[in-house]
Amino acid sequence: MEDDEIVSGINVTPLVDVCLVLVIIFMVTAPMFSQPLLKVSLPYAHARKGREEDKVTITLSKDGRLALDEREFASLDELSAALRGKLARSQSKQVVVRADRDATNGRLTDVMAAAKEAGALVLTIATEQAKP
């Protein structure tokens, strides 16, 4: 047996190690990207979970700040214009309103009316599951 043979195989162990490290990094960082822009305390309700579709999320904080998905808006008119564009590209035209439980009802109804005027076909209010 000679030691001068050419090694023609590829060692895939380092490749697998690098891929597994990348998967772990993505698993750890993915939840950070799904956090909403504004932190709100949702009201409690006995409701079933909805289907995940291509939905647009409006967030209303208790101090009246507004956000559409990951972007904050200074006024309801600016949010309405951006919402109209997002709903035009959406197939389901579903809007989820994440309103803080301490937000005023008048502001919430203004947001809901703006969503309907922008073309929302399905309007849902996000809640937390009530504790038994």
C-alpha positions as protocol buffer text, in pm:
chain_id: "A"
residue {
  index: 1
  type: MET
  ca { x: 0 y: 0 z: 0 }
}
residue {
  index: 2
  type: GLU
  ca { x: 140 y: 336 z: -102 }
}
residue {
  index: 3
  type: ASP
  ca { x: 99 y: 667 z: 82 }
}
residue {
  index: 4
  type: ASP
  ca { x: 118 y: 863 z: -244 }
}
residue {
  index: 5
  type: GLU
  ca { x: -248 y: 800 z: -342 }
}
residue {
  index: 6
  type: ILE
  ca { x: -454 y: 1102 z: -439 }
}
residue {
  index: 7
  type: VAL
  ca { x: -742 y: 1182 z: -202 }
}
residue {
  index: 8
  type: SER
  ca { x: -1046 y: 1228 z: -422 }
}
residue {
  index: 9
  type: GLY
  ca { x: -1320 y: 1242 z: -154 }
}
residue {
  index: 10
  type: ILE
  ca { x: -1464 y: 1558 z: 2 }
}
residue {
  index: 11
  type: ASN
  ca { x: -1503 y: 1582 z: 377 }
}
residue {
  index: 12
  type: VAL
  ca { x: -1856 y: 1719 z: 431 }
}
residue {
  index: 13
  type: THR
  ca { x: -1839 y: 1729 z: 811 }
}
residue {
  index: 14
  type: PRO
  ca { x: -1720 y: 2093 z: 827 }
}
residue {
  index: 15
  type: LEU
  ca { x: -1992 y: 2194 z: 581 }
}
residue {
  index: 16
  type: VAL
  ca { x: -2260 y: 2029 z: 794 }
}
residue {
  index: 17
  type: ASP
  ca { x: -2120 y: 2196 z: 1107 }
}
residue {
  index: 18
  type: VAL
  ca { x: -2136 y: 2541 z: 947 }
}
residue {
  index: 19
  type: CYS
  ca { x: -2491 y: 2480 z: 822 }
}
residue {
  index: 20
  type: LEU
  ca { x: -2609 y: 2371 z: 1167 }
}
residue {
  index: 21
  type: VAL
  ca { x: -2456 y: 2680 z: 1326 }
}
residue {
  index: 22
  type: LEU
  ca { x: -2636 y: 2900 z: 1071 }
}
residue {
  index: 23
  type: VAL
  ca { x: -2967 y: 2725 z: 1143 }
}
residue {
  index: 24
  type: ILE
  ca { x: -2922 y: 2785 z: 1516 }
}
residue {
  index: 25
  type: ILE
  ca { x: -2841 y: 3152 z: 1457 }
}
residue {
  index: 26
  type: PHE
  ca { x: -3156 y: 3196 z: 1245 }
}
residue {
  index: 27
  type: MET
  ca { x: -3369 y: 3016 z: 1504 }
}
residue {
  index: 28
  type: VAL
  ca { x: -3244 y: 3247 z: 1780 }
}
residue {
  index: 29
  type: THR
  ca { x: -3278 y: 3572 z: 1584 }
}
residue {
  index: 30
  type: ALA
  ca { x: -3610 y: 3505 z: 1404 }
}
residue {
  index: 31
  type: PRO
  ca { x: -3837 y: 3591 z: 1702 }
}
residue {
  index: 32
  type: MET
  ca { x: -3670 y: 3931 z: 1727 }
}
residue {
  index: 33
  type: PHE
  ca { x: -3797 y: 4026 z: 1382 }
}
residue {
  index: 34
  type: SER
  ca { x: -4159 y: 3940 z: 1462 }
}
residue {
  index: 35
  type: GLN
  ca { x: -4185 y: 4177 z: 1759 }
}
residue {
  index: 36
  type: PRO
  ca { x: -4431 y: 4463 z: 1699 }
}
residue {
  index: 37
  type: LEU
  ca { x: -4310 y: 4822 z: 1687 }
}
residue {
  index: 38
  type: LEU
  ca { x: -4536 y: 4947 z: 1967 }
}
residue {
  index: 39
  type: LYS
  ca { x: -4583 y: 4749 z: 2286 }
}
residue {
  index: 40
  type: VAL
  ca { x: -4950 y: 4719 z: 2381 }
}
residue {
  index: 41
  type: SER
  ca { x: -5145 y: 4527 z: 2645 }
}
residue {
  index: 42
  type: LEU
  ca { x: -5417 y: 4346 z: 2456 }
}
residue {
  index: 43
  type: PRO
  ca { x: -5758 y: 4293 z: 2617 }
}
residue {
  index: 44
  type: TYR
  ca { x: -5855 y: 3944 z: 2730 }
}
residue {
  index: 45
  type: ALA
  ca { x: -6125 y: 3744 z: 2553 }
}
residue {
  index: 46
  type: HIS
  ca { x: -6249 y: 3388 z: 2513 }
}
residue {
  index: 47
  type: ALA
  ca { x: -6185 y: 3349 z: 2142 }
}
residue {
  index: 48
  type: ARG
  ca { x: -6036 y: 3097 z: 1906 }
}
residue {
  index: 49
  type: LYS
  ca { x: -5720 y: 3165 z: 1713 }
}
residue {
  index: 50
  type: GLY
  ca { x: -5758 y: 3297 z: 1362 }
}
residue {
  index: 51
  type: ARG
  ca { x: -5599 y: 3166 z: 1047 }
}
residue {
  index: 52
  type: GLU
  ca { x: -5266 y: 3308 z: 941 }
}
residue {
  index: 53
  type: GLU
  ca { x: -5311 y: 3479 z: 607 }
}
residue {
  index: 54
  type: ASP
  ca { x: -5157 y: 3778 z: 441 }
}
residue {
  index: 55
  type: LYS
  ca { x: -5286 y: 4024 z: 695 }
}
residue {
  index: 56
  type: VAL
  ca { x: -5206 y: 4387 z: 766 }
}
residue {
  index: 57
  type: THR
  ca { x: -5160 y: 4483 z: 1131 }
}
residue {
  index: 58
  type: ILE
  ca { x: -5249 y: 4821 z: 1279 }
}
residue {
  index: 59
  type: THR
  ca { x: -5123 y: 4889 z: 1632 }
}
residue {
  index: 60
  type: LEU
  ca { x: -5281 y: 5151 z: 1858 }
}
residue {
  index: 61
  type: SER
  ca { x: -5100 y: 5228 z: 2185 }
}
residue {
  index: 62
  type: LYS
  ca { x: -5267 y: 5364 z: 2497 }
}
residue {
  index: 63
  type: ASP
  ca { x: -5119 y: 5708 z: 2433 }
}
residue {
  index: 64
  type: GLY
  ca { x: -5268 y: 5717 z: 2081 }
}
residue {
  index: 65
  type: ARG
  ca { x: -4958 y: 5632 z: 1877 }
}
residue {
  index: 66
  type: LEU
  ca { x: -5027 y: 5444 z: 1552 }
}
residue {
  index: 67
  type: ALA
  ca { x: -4823 y: 5188 z: 1360 }
}
residue {
  index: 68
  type: LEU
  ca { x: -4887 y: 4994 z: 1042 }
}
residue {
  index: 69
  type: ASP
  ca { x: -4696 y: 4665 z: 1052 }
}
residue {
  index: 70
  type: GLU
  ca { x: -4342 y: 4782 z: 1142 }
}
residue {
  index: 71
  type: ARG
  ca { x: -4379 y: 5153 z: 1060 }
}
residue {
  index: 72
  type: GLU
  ca { x: -4507 y: 5426 z: 1293 }
}
residue {
  index: 73
  type: PHE
  ca { x: -4726 y: 5711 z: 1166 }
}
residue {
  index: 74
  type: ALA
  ca { x: -4786 y: 6055 z: 1314 }
}
residue {
  index: 75
  type: SER
  ca { x: -5149 y: 6086 z: 1208 }
}
residue {
  index: 76
  type: LEU
  ca { x: -5444 y: 5873 z: 1109 }
}
residue {
  index: 77
  type: ASP
  ca { x: -5449 y: 6031 z: 762 }
}
residue {
  index: 78
  type: GLU
  ca { x: -5090 y: 5920 z: 692 }
}
residue {
  index: 79
  type: LEU
  ca { x: -5171 y: 5570 z: 818 }
}
residue {
  index: 80
  type: SER
  ca { x: -5482 y: 5555 z: 598 }
}
residue {
  index: 81
  type: ALA
  ca { x: -5283 y: 5641 z: 286 }
}
residue {
  index: 82
  type: ALA
  ca { x: -5023 y: 5372 z: 358 }
}
residue {
  index: 83
  type: LEU
  ca { x: -5296 y: 5123 z: 451 }
}
residue {
  index: 84
  type: ARG
  ca { x: -5475 y: 5183 z: 121 }
}
residue {
  index: 85
  type: GLY
  ca { x: -5155 y: 5088 z: -65 }
}
residue {
  index: 86
  type: LYS
  ca { x: -5094 y: 4775 z: 144 }
}
residue {
  index: 87
  type: LEU
  ca { x: -5453 y: 4654 z: 104 }
}
residue {
  index: 88
  type: ALA
  ca { x: -5433 y: 4704 z: -272 }
}
residue {
  index: 89
  type: ARG
  ca { x: -5151 y: 4445 z: -279 }
}
residue {
  index: 90
  type: SER
  ca { x: -5320 y: 4207 z: -31 }
}
residue {
  index: 91
  type: GLN
  ca { x: -5534 y: 3918 z: -150 }
}
residue {
  index: 92
  type: SER
  ca { x: -5731 y: 3863 z: 171 }
}
residue {
  index: 93
  type: LYS
  ca { x: -5773 y: 4235 z: 254 }
}
residue {
  index: 94
  type: GLN
  ca { x: -5763 y: 4135 z: 621 }
}
residue {
  index: 95
  type: VAL
  ca { x: -5672 y: 4395 z: 885 }
}
residue {
  index: 96
  type: VAL
  ca { x: -5586 y: 4304 z: 1244 }
}
residue {
  index: 97
  type: VAL
  ca { x: -5614 y: 4588 z: 1495 }
}
residue {
  index: 98
  type: ARG
  ca { x: -5388 y: 4548 z: 1799 }
}
residue {
  index: 99
  type: ALA
  ca { x: -5527 y: 4810 z: 2036 }
}
residue {
  index: 100
  type: ASP
  ca { x: -5406 y: 4854 z: 2392 }
}
residue {
  index: 101
  type: ARG
  ca { x: -5676 y: 4775 z: 2645 }
}
residue {
  index: 102
  type: ASP
  ca { x: -5634 y: 5128 z: 2786 }
}
residue {
  index: 103
  type: ALA
  ca { x: -5669 y: 5301 z: 2446 }
}
residue {
  index: 104
  type: THR
  ca { x: -5974 y: 5522 z: 2410 }
}
residue {
  index: 105
  type: ASN
  ca { x: -6273 y: 5374 z: 2233 }
}
residue {
  index: 106
  type: GLY
  ca { x: -6310 y: 5685 z: 2017 }
}
residue {
  index: 107
  type: ARG
  ca { x: -5960 y: 5644 z: 1877 }
}
residue {
  index: 108
  type: LEU
  ca { x: -6020 y: 5272 z: 1819 }
}
residue {
  index: 109
  type: THR
  ca { x: -6340 y: 5337 z: 1625 }
}
residue {
  index: 110
  type: ASP
  ca { x: -6158 y: 5601 z: 1418 }
}
residue {
  index: 111
  type: VAL
  ca { x: -5891 y: 5343 z: 1328 }
}
residue {
  index: 112
  type: MET
  ca { x: -6153 y: 5083 z: 1241 }
}
residue {
  index: 113
  type: ALA
  ca { x: -6344 y: 5330 z: 1022 }
}
residue {
  index: 114
  type: ALA
  ca { x: -6021 y: 5429 z: 845 }
}
residue {
  index: 115
  type: ALA
  ca { x: -5944 y: 5061 z: 779 }
}
residue {
  index: 116
  type: LYS
  ca { x: -6288 y: 5003 z: 628 }
}
residue {
  index: 117
  type: GLU
  ca { x: -6257 y: 5315 z: 412 }
}
residue {
  index: 118
  type: ALA
  ca { x: -5913 y: 5198 z: 294 }
}
residue {
  index: 119
  type: GLY
  ca { x: -6066 y: 4876 z: 161 }
}
residue {
  index: 120
  type: ALA
  ca { x: -6047 y: 4622 z: 443 }
}
residue {
  index: 121
  type: LEU
  ca { x: -6291 y: 4336 z: 389 }
}
residue {
  index: 122
  type: VAL
  ca { x: -6214 y: 4155 z: 715 }
}
residue {
  index: 123
  type: LEU
  ca { x: -6149 y: 4352 z: 1033 }
}
residue {
  index: 124
  type: THR
  ca { x: -6028 y: 4167 z: 1344 }
}
residue {
  index: 125
  type: ILE
  ca { x: -5940 y: 4297 z: 1690 }
}
residue {
  index: 126
  type: ALA
  ca { x: -5646 y: 4112 z: 1846 }
}
residue {
  index: 127
  type: THR
  ca { x: -5693 y: 3987 z: 2202 }
}
residue {
  index: 128
  type: GLU
  ca { x: -5505 y: 3773 z: 2451 }
}
residue {
  index: 129
  type: GLN
  ca { x: -5651 y: 3441 z: 2558 }
}
residue {
  index: 130
  type: ALA
  ca { x: -5840 y: 3482 z: 2886 }
}
residue {
  index: 131
  type: LYS
  ca { x: -5701 y: 3287 z: 3177 }
}
residue {
  index: 132
  type: PRO
  ca { x: -5950 y: 3036 z: 3318 }
}
